[in-house]
Amino acid sequence: MSITQQITFMIERLSLDDQRLLLDLAKRLISDDVATPDDLEAIAAGREEYRQGKTEPLASVNLD
């Protein structure tokens, strides 16, 4: 049995209150700023555009 399966097996046996407590703990332990596959793809695309000179300096962008 994999670690994920073992954890799932154990969590399913907890009371709903204990599951909520565990969820709160997990949220504190796991950073929410982890790049997703879509984020990584967008970063790579942006770097490639920069490499090809297809970007504009921020000073030239009208932010109003």
Buried (B, 14 or more C-beta within 10 A) or exposed (E): EEEEEEEEEEEEEEEEEEEEEBEEEEEEEEEEEEEEEEEEEEEEEEEEEEEEEEEEEEEEEEEE
